[in-house]
Amino acid sequence: METHEPINTDQSTLPPPANESAELGPSLELRADTLADSVVILLTLTVLQRVIGFSRSVLFCRWLSPDELGQWDITFSFLMLAAPLSVLALPSCLSRYIEYYRQRGHVRTLIARIAVAVLGLALAACGVIFFGRVWFSKLIYGTSDHTHLVSLLAVSLLVIIAAHFFIELLNSLRYVRALAVVHLGNSLAFALLGAILIFGVAPKSTSVVLAYAGACVLSTAGAAWYLRSTWRAMPPSGEPLARGELWGKILPYVRWVWLTSLMANLFEIADRYMIIHFSTDLRTGQPASPDVALASVGQYHSSRVVPLLMISIALLLGTMITPHLSADWESGRRDRVKLRLRLFLKLLALGLSVGAVLVILAEPILFDWIFKGKFDDGGRQVLPYTLTYCIWFGLTLASHNYLLCAEKARLGTLALLVGLVVNIALNRILLPRYGLPGAVWATTVANFVALLLVSSFNRRLGLRLDRATMLVMLAPGLLCWSVWPLLIVVGVVAVLAPTTRWIFSPDEKQLLGEALGSYRDKLRVLGRRRS
C-alpha cells in the first residue's frame, strides 16, 4: 500500500522463543511466521515493492503537472485519514486481541463481528461523503469545483477500507509472507493501472485515484482467497460470546487507537491542508488561489517521494511487530518486550539515518536528472527537513507500540495532539511569511515534540532508553544544518558498534549473534539440500 499508510524491528535481530511459531495453537492450524523470519521475508519483498513504488512515484511526478500532483497528494491524504476514521479503527483490535480470544475459543466470533461492523460503518461513511460532496470539495481542495472527484472518493473509500481490513487480518494472524505478497501486488497493480490510465485516459489525478482503487480491489480479492482455508479451519465457538462482553473488552482499546490514528493522520497531513487554506502570495501578501496552493502541495510532494518510501518501511515493520510484542506481553515476558523494542528503535534509527545521508548525496540525480528541474522552486529546498521529520515520525509511531502493549494508547494520542497543536500554531505563523519552507519547518518541530513526549511516556511505564538509543534517534536532526555532521555520527557508530558496548549492550549483541547464527545454519542446510 502507498504510504504514509499510517499505516507500526528488531525482527532479524531478535530470535523468537522456540515455540513461537505455534503460539496460535494447533486448533486453528495457523502457519504463523516467527518474528525473526518475519523481518527477512518482509524486508525482501518490501525492497521489491519499494522499488516499484519509487518508480511509480517518480513517473507520476514526471507525468503530472504540479497542481495535478498536488491534487493527488491531498486526495490520497484524505483517503488515508477517512479510512480508519470512518470505521472507528475497529480492525486494529485484531492484532491486539486475536491471541486473547484464541485462548478462549472465540477467535472466529471476533473476526466475524468486526467484519460486519466495519462493513456497516464503511457504507455509512461513503454515503455521507457522496451526499455532502460540495462541502467535502471545499474542505479538501479549497474550492467547490471538484465535486466529481469527491464522488469518486466516496466509492474508492469503500474498497480501500476492505483492503485495509484484510491486511490487518493477515498481520494479526502473522501471515507475513502473504502480507508482503499482498503489499507487493498492490504496489505493482497500482503502478500498471496508473500508467495505463494516465496515458490511455488523461494525465489527471482522477486517473491515479481510479488506479489506486482498482489496485485495492485486487489486493482484497487476493487476501480473501488466501484466508479462505484459515477461516474454514477455525472451529466454531463453543459457548456463545455475549456481545456486551466482546465490545466491552475491545472498545476501550479501540477508542484510544482510533483517537491515536486520527491524531497521527491529522498530524501527518496538517501542513498540506494549511497550505491549501492559508497560503499567501509572498510577492503581494494576498491569499493564494486554489490552483497555486495545489501546485505548492505538488512541490512539497516531490520532496516527500523518497522520505515516504523510507518511512513506509518503518511503518510496515512497526505494524508487523505489534502482534509479536503483544504475544510476549500476554505471556508475561515484559523484559523481552522492552529489549526487543529498544533494539528495534536503535536499528531502525540507524538504518533510516544511513538512508537519509544517501538521499542527500543523490539529490542532484533526483532533482536535476529525474525530475528535470521541475521541482527546484520548492521541493528541492525543503528535502533535508522532510527527511528529518519523516524519520522522527516513523520512530514516534514505532515507539507507540509499547504504549499499545501496556494499553496506554491514550498517552500516544496526547503526544500527537500536542504535536498537532504545535504544527498548526507554527504553520499559522511561518506559512504566510516564508511559504512552503515555513510549513515544513513547523512540521519538523512538531515531530520532534511528539517523539520526545512518546519517549517520555514510555519511560514512565518502564521502557528506559539508553544513551546510544537516544543518540541515534535524535541524530537525524543534524540534517537541518548539513548532511556531514550526520555522516560523521553514522560513521562513528559503525566503528564503535562491533568493538565496544557503547552502542549495543551484551544482551543485544547476544540476540544479534543468535539471529545471525540461526540464519547461517539455515543457509547451510539449504546449501546441503541443493547439493
Protein Blocks (a to p, Z undefined) as FASTA:
>chain_A
ZZfbecdafklmmccdfklmmmnopklopacdcfklmmmmmmmmmmmmmmmmmmmmmmmm
mmpcfklmmmmmmmmmmmmmmmmmmnoommmmmmmmmmmmmmnopmmmmmmmmmmmmmmm
mmmmmmmmmmmmmmmmmmmnopaklmmmmmmmmmmmmmmmmmmmmmmmmmmnopaklmmm
mmmmmmmmmmmmmmmmmmmmoccfklmmmmmmmmmmmmmmmmmmmmmmmmmmpccdfbdc
dfklmmmmmmmmmmmmmmmmmmmmmmmmmmmmmmmmmgccfknopacdfklmmmmmmmmm
mmmmmmmmmmmmmmmmmmmmmmmmmmmmmnopamlmmmmmmmmmmmmmmmmmmmmmmmmm
mmmmmmmmmnnomlmmmmmmmmmmmmmmmmmmmmmmmmmmmmmmnopmkmmmmmmmmmmm
mmmmmmmmmmmmnommlmmmmmmmmmmmmmmmmmmmmmmnopacdfklmmmmmmmmmmmm
omklmmmmmmmmmmmmmmmcklbcfklmmmmmmmmmmmmmmmmmmmmmmZZ
